[in-house]
Amino acid sequence: MISSAVIISALELGCIYALVALALYLSYRTLNIADMTTDGAFTLGCAVSATVAVAGHPVLAIPAAMCAGALAGFITAFLQTKLRIPSILAGIITNTGLYTVNLAVMGFSSNVSMLKAQTIFVPLKPILGAYYRLVPSALLAALAAVLLILFLRTRLGLSIRATGDNPDMVRASSINTAFTITVGLCIANSLTALSGAVLAQYQKTADINLGTGMVIIGLASLIIGDTLTPKGKLGIKVLGAVLGSVIYRFIIALALRLDLPSECLKLISAVIVALAIGLPALRSEKKGVKKC
């Protein structure tokens, strides 16, 4: 039996990690770029948020982390567009360099404790009670989703979508694809860093390994959302990413309730991704067999 505390925790983490799913929707689904910067950008958001919060500025830590994430995305875009490095390799290079950067941000320590520091959640506890972390996390995920939908409907957003669909056609239309890719990756990694920033203050700690496997978690959420939501317009696809993140966290919560060792969580994540990717193909094959 799952307790209400487990449900609330799954919802909180689902909303926080939904920001990573939204980031991958922009980079992977929209721009058609497998951005491997995600792991490092998430840890960068955690590191900046924790460091600034410990210095006494928990609210300022959020935009600071987003700016740091955007800078990481800019470096990946620069490697890809100016130095002509393949997108996957560009992300890996940036991600590798970010390991040292993240250590430097945390004072060359593998973790930063925030037990005595103020966080963005603490002032809300007397007002919201047991939901003092769930409400702001849910509002933040909803706001990010709405802003992303509105952005992708602007002229620049449409150019970014077109770049992912057909970059040659976009270049023929005198649109600078290097600019659209740069903007897209900057926004995507700022969302990833925002997720890390909120998680650091949620857990009151930042660790150098927090971002490990974040690409898998984001892709799992994204694919689960795609599988469970109907094929439709932009808004449905974006909201599906948020829904997928929440469902993913419930699956992880169920796995923990089965007393599976924490070391197995990465394997569970990989299995979830494999099943989410494979199920639509299996369904289509079954339908084809029935028709025959």
Protein Blocks (a to p, Z undefined) as FASTA:
>chain_A
ZZfklmmmmmmmmmmmmmmmmmmmmmmmmnopacfklmmmmmmmmmmmmmmmmnopaklm
mmmmmmmmmmmmmmmmmmmmmnopafklmmmmmmmmmmmmmmmmnoopabdcfklpccfk
lmmmmmnommlmmmmmmmmmmmmmmmmmmmmmmmklmmmmmmmmmmmlmmmnopafklmm
mmmmmmmmmmmmmmmmmmmmmnopacfklmgoklmmmmmmmmmmmmmpccddfklmmmmm
mmmmmmmmmmmmmmmmnopafklmmmmmmmmmmmmmmmmmmmmmmmmmmmZZ
